[in-house]
Amino acid sequence: MVIVIMDFEMMHPADRIVTIMNRLYSYGMTTTSGGNLSICDSDGTVWISPSSVDKGSLRREDIMQIHPDGTIVGPHKPSSEYPFHLAIYAARPDLKAVLHAHPPALVAFSLIRKIPNTSLIPDAKFICGDIRMAEYALPGSQLLGEKIAKEFANGVNTVMLENHGVVIGSSDLFKAFMCFETLDYCARIEINARQLGGTPKGLSDKHMAVYKLKVHPEMDEFVPRIHSSEELDARREMCNLIHRAYDNQLFTSSQGTFSKRLSDGSFIITPYAMDRKYLEPSDLVRIEGGKKEHGKNPSRSVGLHAAIYAKHPEIKSVICAHPPHIMAFAITEAEFDARLIPESYIMLKNVRKFPFGSSFMQPDMLADEISLKNPVCMIENDCVIVGGTSLLNAFDRLEVMEYSAKSVIDTASLAEPVVKISPEEVKDIEVAFNL
């Protein structure tokens, strides 16, 4: 999967490093002093983040250069980890960017010297590839560089470090970030699943073969004659909520789909393979009469969204997402029961779980199961699907679902069973809120 982002290739290496470091820091994936990024320029110069400079307020002027002859240029010292960056580039000339960080979930795995399971959701295995574990060595030492470079020399692009974190190499810095974000996501949902007391179920080769059948549907194109004020408002609102979903870690850069029905029966949907953080209204794809907007590729789940809208005129918005807490239920046998607090039952009702592949192999069947009476469902090892009366209503349900799942998982540390709302109390809620 190639993710398109905002003119990243036209950005100066220093600006690319600042942009990705800001994302790492903003989402709690590194600390003020932790983590380092580098880019190997076409002339062999390595641009690298500095040592002992606040990662939360990094500027392009702070980025250091290490020239091929060893000359260091810039106002600071380069990251103390620069020896292993240089060792990786020497071992793998095809790599042009290196990312190193230690977010809590990946550090947890490094402490037990295990690699997260990337077979829990289908795209992760493709994005992350094979992963190796490098033996512990002193940070910043030549020995650590040798140990890491040895693993990269074997052809892998992702290396976990014992009692340290992870290092990822790629052809560009955003691809390294996407791999890192995906691996961290897998680590978090595996930890959440184990806190539930369940055993995470990975996807089998048979499942992966089924997933390969998920392709873009063949669709004719149309050229929009006008963009109504209703459509323009919908595009703006959708982008705002997509950005919020990303910032709240309900989406990742490559995963998560919104759609909204318009009054003329057409709908707007998230594009395929574009970075969710920077989506603009013009990036969204309008679907009209089974045709797609000229020159654009909609999300591969477009068929499911179309089927839901065709069967349920009362549903005005649909979201497919993979939040890390509710997905812990999707990768285990654990059942998610929304009878937790009144809000969760009112918003979610009965959350049913369907087999992997249902969303793209049986969209009509799944569309029959979703309504405003039961507006959410879960697909094993894949996603949750949410319907709503508006974009905000669907987004609210998604948030309630994820926050409720987190609350259930958090009870594991309290060592007491969850007490659910009783059937009689549920009836009172249904009467009071006309459910």
Steps between C-alpha positions, in 0.01 A plus 500: 500500500634842399356781711482844342570794729537874461789558254734320741755428228528871421579591861856569609652215708508724809130579461415132454680412824323778691160397358534134597656578839205728576265211424698261720503741792138614462372143516707396802736281297815669628614724784663842517847347478423164337497376145695602193436524126730525204493532122783408264506759224584427136858625551556274802446772761306372801253745651425402859312631805720663767598383844359665815249721317129495594324268254173677573622829348750389237575749219654447159803707617568235767551215252862390468701385197767230485687517169655194332848608615379507864466879526218599736307819423238669716439686825486194728642154536340231285298232677722282717357203307640623167756215481229241441328722241828514304553126548154425358558716193836331445345154527193587291565766233140454379366654822471878506332563837529361853258545790575407861263548794380328813124536554366321810337205323808414294726552800282249688570242231870586498509440878370147459705464181206402284377632165139622468268283294442676167254232385221640717371725221558444129686811382754497784691198370533662159607836640747376761646196324738271686628626836819402683627559854845650558697413814543766766797735488583839651305785329721704271773235494667359192401153620129591494543628144665174398225288657222702333674520162553122509124446512434754226764331286280188506241692297248603767388861537368483858718409798388486862771578757526306825413729795487803275243548223485463124694612191338517157663567166325585175529669164350816650422632847122487470504132406719437804249690713206304357674173585584627849145621562358166382739294715422714806128455429542120487689509828225702667211281387690185601563646847134604526386154394715329762372737769152376408620154592466371146747346259545712188410311184722571201388471141578170329640461149146419392376829646777689324407331172141615552621852577682517168157478339424844645564712195367824362161439336490590134314828474431731209592863551306822476605864491305709753330797340449687825584470868199607702534691825372187676783295349764762580382515861509120520856486364621757750326335796623156400862615478474667841372179658753281315779719638345476847473121466869486411606733780296294749665181371174353371658491151854441380661675205399214268182363661150637567211596272222758529208551264199731493181476297379813319135589447510405129596139589869534415763473774852616577764257626863498615751432220721193486864524608518863608637613837203561730675777691518736203188419297346803331139543381613464138654157579163346591320293237140549397304187401193553283284234335768237552765718334804661662624854464739531208867439576452383858506162679255450787563280801479131419202478738292718267276203411406446864418869549287501183313188617424652842368822346288306249329296774474764774385847388506612865879448520684810382860415593715187530844452658737203481782522755750298703541668843749308721274429799187378325720302261622300800151346498519443125818290524388284793195294598399773747153642445439872530181574693391865487293473820769691690370850556174646364683695226675193362176302474306794353766564235603143417221258596599141411852474357518186287815338366525362145764276337808641333430585138134590552554867417632434149378146421139546616423875501128449433466259792684739729289793379189307607640477854570872549221744583431780742355238736837322501739754348838340567668166439844346517689295238752250636862612445384783278298799619188639661220645288285786626189657351345830605243765420781748426879511480522624858254237624701218339826645636346529847404131491855408397648697789253355750582150377876549536477674839266232633736226383788679674299517823437124490868429434603735783292297748754218462737694727226535762464123535122515535231378257310746281147557631268566205174689494220255582227397250245701699723808488547449126122500453476827692763652269319376189171652617653828614698553180250342259748240377 
